[in-house]
Amino acid sequence: MRSILVVAALMLGGASAAVAQEGFSGDAAATYQWVHTNAGPGQCGCFGLNGGGVSGSWNVLGPWSVVTDVSSGFTNSGAPAGHSLTLTSYMAGVRYQLPGLPRTWAHGAHRVQPFAQVLVGAAHAGGGVAGIGDASYGFASRVGGGLDVPVSRRFSVRVIQMDYYLTRIANAVNDHQNNFLVGAGIVFRWSLSK
């Protein structure tokens, strides 16, 4: 136990030193999202949810950031027979900024920026499709990434974001839903220098 505390203290000290040298930075994003989901296991009954999300990140060490995300999608024409579904998630996790892709007209901070992320948290299902899971919460996670294209020093366009989106909400069979999220939006980058 003592060695775990020592390692944690050293890591926290290293992260604090890095933040002190680089200052605070991160981003805030608003995205449109489409989620491909299914009504029940063993059958597709697949349909799409339209919605959006907001996320924020704080750079903690080099290319690593801590991320929070709140997203919600809705349909009133879900399977079976046109029932409604609202799926809302509350997640947090980590993001890794991959090396920027150079563009001939932009350098440094204006490089095309790919990223990968892992988020975990909870999801809430409501509506007729949710069935026994109506108005209940379950585990949720997303694994994926995206590509931000800068248009100025502060703003970027998130041209694509794609995530595998797992939810574990009650469905009377296996309480497991495999979803796929595609999104795009606007990103505001902020920085507070020391």
C-alpha positions in Angstrom: 0.0 0.0 0.0 2.8 2.4 0.9 4.5 1.9 -2.5 1.2 2.7 -4.3 0.9 5.9 -2.3 4.6 6.9 -3.2 4.1 6.2 -6.9 0.8 8.2 -6.9 2.5 11.1 -5.1 5.4 11.1 -7.6 3.0 11.0 -10.6 0.9 13.9 -9.1 4.1 15.9 -8.5 5.2 15.3 -12.0 1.9 16.3 -13.5 1.8 19.4 -11.2 5.3 20.5 -12.4 4.2 20.0 -16.1 1.1 22.1 -15.6 3.1 24.8 -13.8 5.5 25.0 -16.8 2.9 24.8 -19.5 -0.1 26.5 -17.9 -3.6 25.3 -18.2 -5.2 24.4 -21.5 -8.0 22.4 -23.0 -11.1 22.6 -25.1 -14.9 22.8 -25.1 -16.9 21.2 -27.9 -20.5 21.2 -29.1 -21.4 18.3 -31.5 -24.2 16.9 -33.5 -24.4 13.1 -33.0 -26.1 10.2 -34.7 -26.2 6.9 -32.8 -27.0 3.6 -34.5 -28.7 1.4 -31.9 -30.9 -1.7 -31.6 -34.1 -2.4 -29.8 -33.5 -5.9 -28.6 -30.8 -8.6 -28.6 -30.9 -11.4 -31.1 -32.6 -9.2 -33.7 -31.4 -6.0 -35.3 -34.5 -3.9 -35.1 -31.8 -1.2 -35.7 -32.6 2.5 -35.9 -30.9 5.9 -35.5 -31.0 8.4 -32.7 -30.4 12.1 -33.5 -29.0 14.4 -30.8 -26.0 16.3 -29.6 -23.4 16.5 -27.0 -21.1 18.9 -25.1 -17.7 18.0 -23.9 -14.8 19.6 -22.2 -11.2 18.6 -21.7 -8.3 19.7 -19.6 -4.7 19.0 -20.7 -2.9 17.3 -17.8 0.4 16.0 -19.2 1.7 16.3 -22.7 -0.7 14.8 -25.2 -3.0 13.5 -22.4 -6.2 15.2 -21.3 -9.0 14.5 -18.9 -12.4 14.6 -20.7 -16.1 15.0 -19.5 -19.0 14.5 -21.9 -22.8 14.8 -21.7 -24.7 13.5 -24.8 -28.3 12.8 -25.6 -30.1 11.3 -28.6 -33.8 10.9 -29.4 -36.1 9.1 -31.9 -39.8 8.7 -32.1 -39.7 6.1 -34.8 -37.7 3.3 -33.1 -38.3 -0.4 -33.5 -40.7 -2.0 -32.7 -43.6 -0.2 -34.3 -42.4 3.4 -34.0 -41.9 3.8 -30.2 -39.8 6.6 -28.8 -36.4 6.4 -27.1 -34.3 9.0 -25.4 -30.7 7.9 -24.5 -28.7 10.3 -22.4 -25.1 9.6 -21.2 -22.9 11.2 -18.6 -19.2 10.2 -19.0 -15.6 11.0 -18.2 -12.3 9.6 -19.3 -9.0 10.3 -21.0 -8.0 11.6 -24.4 -4.7 11.2 -26.2 -3.8 13.8 -28.9 -2.0 11.9 -31.7 0.8 13.8 -33.5 -0.7 16.5 -35.7 -1.0 16.0 -39.5 0.8 18.8 -41.4 -1.0 21.0 -43.8 0.8 23.0 -46.5 -0.8 26.3 -45.3 -0.7 25.7 -41.5 2.0 24.9 -39.0 2.4 24.3 -35.3 -0.8 24.9 -33.4 -2.7 24.9 -36.7 -2.1 21.3 -37.6 -4.9 18.9 -38.2 -5.3 17.1 -34.9 -6.4 13.5 -34.6 -7.3 12.1 -31.1 -8.3 8.8 -29.4 -10.4 8.6 -26.3 -11.9 6.2 -23.7 -14.9 7.4 -21.7 -16.9 5.6 -19.0 -20.0 6.5 -17.0 -23.7 6.1 -16.9 -26.6 6.2 -19.5 -30.3 6.8 -19.0 -32.9 5.3 -21.2 -36.5 6.5 -21.4 -39.4 6.0 -23.8 -41.4 3.1 -25.2 -38.4 1.2 -26.8 -36.6 1.1 -23.4 -39.2 -1.4 -22.2 -38.3 -2.6 -18.7 -35.3 -0.3 -18.8 -37.6 2.8 -19.1 -36.4 5.5 -16.8 -33.4 3.5 -15.6 -29.7 4.0 -15.5 -27.0 1.6 -16.6 -23.3 1.5 -17.3 -22.0 3.1 -20.5 -18.7 3.4 -22.2 -17.3 4.8 -25.5 -14.1 4.0 -27.2 -13.0 5.8 -30.4 -11.6 9.0 -31.7 -11.9 11.9 -34.2 -10.2 14.5 -36.2 -10.2 18.3 -35.5 -9.3 20.8 -38.3 -8.3 24.2 -37.0 -9.9 27.3 -38.7 -8.2 29.8 -36.4 -6.0 29.9 -33.3 -9.0 29.3 -31.0 -11.6 27.4 -33.1 -11.6 24.1 -34.8 -14.1 22.0 -36.7 -14.5 18.4 -35.5 -15.0 17.0 -39.0 -15.6 13.4 -37.7 -15.9 11.6 -34.4 -16.6 7.8 -34.4 -17.0 5.8 -31.2 -18.1 2.3 -30.3 -20.8 3.0 -27.7 -21.6 0.2 -25.2 -24.7 0.5 -22.9 -25.8 -2.0 -20.2 -29.5 -1.0 -19.7 -32.1 -3.6 -18.6 -33.8 -5.3 -21.6 -35.1 -8.6 -20.1 -32.6 -10.7 -22.0 -28.9 -9.8 -21.6 -28.9 -6.1 -20.6 -26.3 -5.3 -23.3 -26.5 -2.9 -26.3 -23.8 -2.4 -28.9 -24.2 1.1 -30.4 -22.1 3.2 -32.8 -21.8 7.0 -32.6 -20.9 9.4 -35.4 -20.5 13.1 -34.7 -19.3 16.4 -35.9 -19.2 19.9 -34.4 -17.3 23.0 -33.3 -14.4 23.1 -30.8 -13.2 26.1 -28.8 -9.6 25.8 -27.5 -8.6 27.7 -24.4 -5.3 28.3 -22.6 -4.3 30.1 -19.4 -0.5 30.7 -19.5 1.6 30.8 -16.4 
